[in-house]
Every structure is written in C-alpha cells, then in structure tokens.
C-alpha cells in the first residue's frame, strides 16, 4: 500500500514514503528515528534540548540500527545568546514560586540545569557533529541562517526550514533552503498563529522548493488533504510522540492518549516564545499572571529547572507537555513503524476516495 504513496520529495531525500517524524525535543532520539527511517519515512533526532555529546551518541545509535537517511533537528533563533551565563535571571515570578511549593510537597527538588537550547555555540557544535557524521538532512527551527545552509550544502546535506509565517518561508528560500516545512498553529511545540490550511496555501503561491505540511496531523486523511493542495509531504510530531520507541516518558504518552479535543493551549509560558502544550498544573499556575511572563530566553531559563524536575519524577500533573491540537484523536501507543504504515495507508485510501468525487 505504501508504495502507492510517493512524491518528488521522496527522490530528493532518498526515502520511500513522504512522511517525516518531527525532531521533537526530549522525545526524538536515535531509536525512534531508526524505526521510522527503516519503515520508509524520514526519522529525525531532536538535537535542540540535548548536549553535543548526546547528539553524537544518538547519531551513532541511529547508524547502528539503520542505513537509511537521517534528519537532525537543530535551532538557530536570531536572538539566542551565546550561553546561559549571558542571561540575567530575575527573581522567580509568582507562578513559579507556587509551582516550587507544590513540587516541594511532593518531595521533588528543583535544581539548576544547563539548557542546551539556549547556547548558540552549542548548537553550532551540534551542527558540526551532525555534518561530520554525514547526516543527510538538517532541519532548522526558529530560523535558517544562510551560514547554516552553506555549511550543510558544503557537506552534501539537505536543509529543511520549519516556518510558521509566509514571510519566514520567503526568508528561508532566499537563504537557500531545500525544503520548507510550513507548521500551522495546530502544531505542538513552537508554533505561530496561522492555521495550516491557510499557511500552506499562502506559501504554495510563491515557493520555489518543495513544501511540506505540519501541525496537528495525526490522520492520513489530513495528510491527503495537504497533498491535494500541493504539499509534497508531511512532518508529523505528536502522533509519533505516542509510540513505543518515543523517548518521552510513559506518563507523557498516557497524557496524550487521555487528552480531549480541546486539551491544548498556545502560550508564552514555556520559554517566552509561543508553544502549544497540554493543559495541566504547569500551565494552570500562570492563568491570570500573564503579566509576570519574561521574554525569550529569560522565561526559558526560569522554567527549565521545573520542567526537568517534574520529568525526572514522572509527575504528569506538573510536567511540561508540548503537544499538537490533534492529540485528542490519538488513542493508542503502537510502534513507530506501525504508525508510519497506518498513516500511509490512510492517506492512500483518502486520496483514492477523493479521486472518485465528481464535480458538476
């Protein structure tokens, strides 16, 4: 069935099915990436939230498990400081004091953390490591600097740019990106305000490179709709988060499966940039206290110790749970290859059904 689902993107990336697993932070490691790539899609390692040494280890793990193409997802925000020492951290705001009090009641200690997503130097090092390993694809989140594209092309790697606005797609194309991933506001993690269908239509009007759809995609019928509009593939996150090979905690996967159709919100509370996540106590403490939010990257430095403390303790109510708006349609935790095959089969069925429609 999957062999019937093929677009020019497959030839460009050396894959069999135009479905890619998103490089989610603290979720997408070598194991899930290998499972997806071995099944014919494009697997990704989320390199933003881990150390350069861990990026190296996860790429090596992938290469042991697969000889297929690999993507490494990195972040290059224009306003990222060189390191944590360059960020002036204010006193804890009221919501985080409340969160700390509640974590204390559970016997959970909040410790300072080294946040790899902050350091531009670390992300440059991660890029060097990935390219030295011969990684075939680099995904750029939160910006696609021309120097990154040049470095990738010099090593024969393709570049994919994840964007949330049409103007960002124009900029990425101007800087030489090979593929644009348009992520609608429905997506989990960092996301813009424009819905996927509108954003996809906007970018397809001027794009001179292949365009991939992202944001809330958990069913093949959704992917089929995007393909009929002109997208050449799909970038899927939350559906793969709830998989056996996902690096997310079991309680995180459980939270996705248990979520309702209106369980997510989009807020600045995570790191000062808009992030979509599941509602829980981590988000609830900020309600009515939005005036205490700090800009990126200060907000990120403030919240990360709480995020990691709750993660380590598996305290689902207080964890940060980035998730797409489609989470309410996810009700199981199968293997990543099974997810890929299911999505491909559903997409083909939807496309065949659409082909039977007669207008007039």
C-alpha positions as CSV (number, residue, x, y, z in Angstrom):
1,X,0.0,0.0,0.0
2,X,2.7,2.5,0.9
3,X,4.4,2.1,-2.4
4,X,1.4,3.9,-3.9
5,X,2.2,7.0,-1.9
6,X,5.2,8.8,-3.4
7,X,6.0,12.4,-4.3
8,X,9.2,14.1,-5.8
9,X,10.2,14.7,-2.1
10,X,10.9,11.0,-1.8
11,X,13.5,11.2,-4.6
12,X,15.1,14.3,-3.1
13,X,15.6,12.8,0.3
14,X,16.1,9.1,-0.7
15,X,13.0,7.9,1.2
16,X,10.1,5.7,0.2
17,X,7.1,7.5,1.8
18,X,6.8,11.3,2.1
19,X,6.0,11.2,5.8
20,X,8.6,12.5,8.2
21,X,8.8,12.2,12.0
22,X,9.4,15.5,13.6
23,X,12.6,16.1,15.7
24,X,10.8,16.8,19.0
25,X,13.0,17.8,21.9
26,X,13.3,15.2,24.7
27,X,11.3,12.8,22.5
28,X,13.0,12.1,19.2
29,X,16.2,10.1,19.7
30,X,18.1,7.5,17.6
31,X,15.8,4.6,18.3
32,X,12.5,6.2,17.0
33,X,14.4,7.9,14.1
34,X,15.7,4.5,13.0
35,X,12.3,2.8,13.3
36,X,10.7,5.5,11.1
37,X,13.5,5.5,8.5
38,X,13.7,1.8,8.3
39,X,9.9,1.8,7.6
40,X,10.5,4.1,4.6
41,X,9.9,7.5,6.1
42,X,12.4,10.1,7.4
43,X,13.3,9.7,11.0
44,X,14.6,12.7,13.0
45,X,16.7,13.2,16.1
46,X,15.7,16.3,18.1
47,X,19.0,17.9,18.8
48,X,17.9,21.2,20.4
49,X,17.4,20.1,24.0
50,X,20.4,17.7,24.4
51,X,24.1,18.2,24.7
52,X,26.6,18.0,21.8
53,X,27.9,14.7,23.3
54,X,24.3,13.3,23.4
55,X,23.8,14.3,19.7
56,X,26.9,12.4,18.8
57,X,25.7,9.3,20.8
58,X,22.2,9.4,19.3
59,X,23.5,9.6,15.7
60,X,25.9,6.7,16.4
61,X,22.9,4.7,17.8
62,X,20.9,5.5,14.6
63,X,23.7,4.3,12.4
64,X,23.9,1.0,14.3
65,X,20.2,0.5,13.8
66,X,19.7,1.9,10.2
67,X,21.5,2.6,7.0
68,X,18.7,4.9,5.8
69,X,18.7,8.7,5.6
70,X,18.6,10.6,8.9
71,X,17.5,14.1,9.9
72,X,18.8,16.1,12.8
73,X,16.6,19.0,14.0
74,X,18.5,22.0,15.4
75,X,17.5,25.5,16.5
76,X,19.1,28.8,15.4
77,X,16.9,31.6,16.8
78,X,18.3,35.0,15.9
79,X,18.1,36.3,19.4
80,X,19.7,33.3,21.1
81,X,22.6,34.2,23.5
82,X,25.9,32.5,23.4
83,X,25.2,30.7,26.7
84,X,23.3,30.7,30.0
85,X,25.9,33.0,31.6
86,X,24.8,35.7,29.2
87,X,21.2,35.6,30.5
88,X,20.3,37.8,33.5
89,X,17.7,35.9,35.5
90,X,15.3,37.8,37.7
91,X,13.7,36.6,40.9
92,X,11.2,33.8,40.5
93,X,7.8,35.1,39.4
94,X,4.7,34.2,41.5
95,X,3.5,31.3,39.3
96,X,6.9,29.5,39.6
97,X,7.1,30.1,43.4
98,X,3.7,28.4,43.6
99,X,4.9,25.6,41.4
100,X,8.0,25.2,43.5
101,X,5.9,25.0,46.6
102,X,3.8,22.2,45.1
103,X,6.9,20.3,43.9
104,X,8.3,20.6,47.4
105,X,5.2,19.0,48.8
106,X,5.9,16.0,46.5
107,X,9.5,15.8,47.7
108,X,10.8,17.0,44.3
109,X,13.9,19.2,44.3
110,X,14.2,21.9,41.6
111,X,17.8,22.1,40.6
112,X,19.6,24.5,38.2
113,X,20.0,23.0,34.7
114,X,22.3,23.6,31.7
115,X,19.8,24.4,28.9
116,X,21.4,23.4,25.6
117,X,18.7,25.1,23.6
118,X,20.0,28.5,24.8
119,X,23.6,28.3,23.7
120,X,24.3,29.3,20.1
121,X,27.8,27.9,20.5
122,X,26.4,24.5,21.5
123,X,24.1,24.4,18.5
124,X,26.9,25.3,16.2
125,X,28.9,22.4,17.7
126,X,25.9,20.1,17.2
127,X,25.7,21.0,13.6
128,X,29.4,20.3,13.1
129,X,28.9,16.9,14.7
130,X,25.9,16.0,12.6
131,X,27.7,17.0,9.4
132,X,30.9,15.1,10.3
133,X,28.7,12.0,10.7
134,X,27.3,12.5,7.2
135,X,23.8,13.3,8.4
136,X,21.7,13.6,5.2
137,X,19.2,16.2,6.3
138,X,19.3,19.1,8.8
139,X,16.0,20.7,9.9
140,X,16.3,24.3,11.1
141,X,13.8,25.5,13.7
142,X,13.3,29.2,14.7
143,X,15.3,30.5,11.7
144,X,17.5,29.4,8.8
145,X,20.7,31.4,8.7
146,X,22.5,31.5,5.4
147,X,25.7,30.2,7.0
148,X,23.9,27.1,8.2
149,X,22.7,26.4,4.6
150,X,26.2,26.9,3.2
151,X,27.7,24.6,5.8
152,X,25.2,21.9,5.1
153,X,25.5,22.1,1.3
154,X,29.3,22.0,1.6
155,X,28.9,18.6,3.2
156,X,26.2,17.4,0.9
157,X,23.3,17.7,3.4
158,X,19.9,18.9,2.5
159,X,18.3,21.7,4.6
160,X,14.6,21.8,5.7
161,X,13.2,25.0,7.3
162,X,10.3,24.9,9.7
163,X,8.3,28.1,9.5
164,X,5.1,29.5,11.0
165,X,4.7,32.5,8.8
166,X,4.8,33.1,5.0
167,X,7.4,35.8,5.4
168,X,9.7,33.3,7.2
169,X,9.3,30.9,4.3
170,X,10.3,33.6,1.9
171,X,13.4,34.3,4.0
172,X,14.4,30.6,4.2
173,X,14.0,30.2,0.5
174,X,16.1,33.3,-0.1
175,X,18.8,31.8,2.2
176,X,18.9,28.7,0.1
177,X,16.9,26.1,2.0
178,X,16.0,22.9,0.0
179,X,12.6,22.3,1.6
180,X,10.1,24.4,3.6
181,X,8.0,22.8,6.3
182,X,5.0,25.0,7.0
183,X,3.7,24.4,10.5
184,X,0.3,25.7,11.3
185,X,-0.8,26.9,14.7
186,X,-2.3,23.4,15.4
187,X,1.3,22.0,15.8
188,X,2.8,21.1,19.1
189,X,5.9,22.9,20.5
190,X,6.8,26.3,18.9
191,X,4.1,27.4,16.6
192,X,2.7,30.6,15.0
193,X,-0.9,31.9,14.8
194,X,-1.8,31.0,11.2
195,X,-3.8,27.7,10.6
196,X,-2.1,25.1,8.5
197,X,-4.5,25.2,5.5
198,X,-4.2,28.9,5.2
199,X,-0.4,29.0,5.7
200,X,0.1,26.1,3.3
201,X,-1.9,27.9,0.6
202,X,0.0,31.1,1.2
203,X,3.4,29.5,0.9
204,X,2.5,27.4,-2.1
205,X,1.7,30.5,-4.1
206,X,5.4,31.6,-4.2
207,X,7.5,28.6,-3.1
208,X,10.3,27.5,-5.5
209,X,11.2,24.5,-3.4
210,X,9.2,21.5,-2.1
211,X,6.7,22.4,0.6
212,X,5.9,20.0,3.5
213,X,2.8,20.3,5.7
214,X,2.9,20.2,9.6
215,X,0.7,21.0,12.5
216,X,-1.9,18.7,14.1
217,X,-1.5,15.9,11.6
218,X,-2.4,12.6,13.2
219,X,-4.6,11.0,10.5
220,X,-3.9,10.1,6.9
221,X,-7.0,12.0,5.7
222,X,-5.4,15.2,6.9
223,X,-2.2,14.4,5.0
224,X,-4.2,13.6,1.9
225,X,-5.9,17.0,2.1
226,X,-2.5,18.7,2.3
227,X,-1.2,16.7,-0.6
228,X,-4.1,17.6,-2.8
229,X,-3.3,21.3,-2.1
230,X,0.2,20.8,-3.4
231,X,2.3,19.8,-0.4
232,X,4.9,17.1,-1.1
233,X,4.9,15.5,2.3
234,X,4.0,15.7,6.0
235,X,6.1,16.4,9.1
236,X,4.4,14.6,12.0
237,X,5.1,15.1,15.7
238,X,2.6,14.3,18.4
239,X,1.3,11.1,16.7
240,X,4.9,9.7,16.8
241,X,5.4,11.0,20.4
242,X,2.8,8.4,21.4
243,X,4.8,5.5,20.1
244,X,6.7,2.7,21.7
245,X,10.1,4.0,20.6
246,X,9.5,7.6,21.6
247,X,11.9,8.9,24.2
248,X,9.1,10.7,26.1
249,X,8.0,9.4,29.5
250,X,5.2,6.8,29.6
251,X,3.1,9.3,31.6
252,X,3.5,11.8,28.8
253,X,2.3,9.3,26.3
254,X,-0.6,8.5,28.6
255,X,-1.5,12.1,28.9
256,X,-1.7,12.4,25.1
257,X,-3.9,9.3,24.8
258,X,-6.1,10.6,27.6
259,X,-6.4,14.1,26.2
260,X,-9.6,15.6,24.8
261,X,-10.2,17.6,21.7
262,X,-9.7,20.9,23.5
263,X,-6.9,19.9,25.8
264,X,-4.2,22.1,24.4
265,X,-3.3,25.8,24.7
266,X,-0.8,28.1,23.0
267,X,1.1,30.2,25.4
268,X,4.4,32.1,26.1
269,X,4.8,30.5,29.4
270,X,7.2,27.7,28.2
271,X,10.1,29.8,27.1
272,X,8.9,33.3,26.1
273,X,8.0,32.0,22.6
274,X,4.6,30.6,21.7
275,X,4.4,26.9,22.4
276,X,1.3,24.6,22.2
277,X,1.0,22.2,25.1
278,X,-1.4,20.1,27.0
279,X,-3.2,21.9,29.9
280,X,-2.2,20.8,33.3
281,X,-0.9,22.3,36.6
282,X,2.3,23.5,34.8
283,X,0.1,25.8,32.7
284,X,-2.7,26.5,35.2
285,X,-0.5,28.4,37.6
286,X,0.1,31.1,35.0
287,X,-3.6,31.8,34.5
288,X,-4.2,35.4,35.4
289,X,-0.5,36.0,35.9
290,X,0.5,36.6,32.2
291,X,2.0,39.9,33.2
292,X,4.7,38.1,35.1
293,X,6.0,36.3,32.0
294,X,9.5,37.2,30.8
295,X,10.7,37.4,27.2
296,X,12.8,34.7,25.5
297,X,15.3,33.4,26.6
298,X,14.8,34.6,30.2
299,X,11.5,32.7,30.5
300,X,13.1,29.5,29.3
301,X,16.0,29.8,31.8
302,X,13.4,30.3,34.6
303,X,11.1,27.4,33.6
304,X,13.5,24.7,32.5
305,X,14.5,23.6,36.1
306,X,10.8,23.0,36.8
307,X,10.3,21.1,33.6
308,X,13.2,18.7,34.2
309,X,12.4,18.2,37.9
310,X,8.8,17.1,37.1
311,X,10.0,15.0,34.2
312,X,12.5,13.2,36.4
313,X,9.9,12.5,39.0
314,X,7.3,11.4,36.3
315,X,4.8,13.9,37.9
316,X,2.4,14.2,35.0
317,X,0.3,17.0,36.5
318,X,3.3,19.3,36.7
319,X,5.3,18.3,33.6
320,X,5.6,20.5,30.5
321,X,3.7,18.6,27.8
322,X,4.2,20.1,24.4
323,X,1.5,18.6,22.1
324,X,-0.3,19.3,18.9
325,X,-4.0,20.1,18.7
326,X,-4.7,16.7,17.2
327,X,-3.8,14.9,20.4
328,X,-7.5,14.2,21.1
329,X,-7.6,11.9,18.1
330,X,-4.8,9.7,19.4
331,X,-5.9,6.7,21.4
332,X,-3.1,4.2,21.3
333,X,0.7,3.8,21.6
334,X,1.9,1.4,18.8
335,X,5.3,1.1,17.3
336,X,6.6,3.9,15.1
337,X,6.8,1.7,12.0
338,X,3.1,0.8,12.6
339,X,2.2,4.5,12.8
340,X,4.0,5.3,9.6
341,X,2.4,2.4,7.7
342,X,-1.0,3.3,9.1
343,X,-0.7,7.0,8.1
344,X,0.5,6.0,4.6
345,X,-2.4,3.6,4.1
346,X,-5.0,6.1,5.4
347,X,-3.5,8.7,3.1
348,X,-3.7,6.5,0.0
349,X,-7.3,5.5,0.9
350,X,-8.3,9.1,1.3
351,X,-6.7,10.1,-2.0
352,X,-8.4,7.2,-3.8
353,X,-11.7,8.3,-2.3
354,X,-11.2,11.9,-3.3
355,X,-10.5,10.7,-6.9
356,X,-14.0,9.2,-7.1
357,X,-15.6,12.6,-6.4
358,X,-17.3,14.1,-9.4
359,X,-18.0,17.8,-9.7
360,X,-20.8,19.1,-11.9
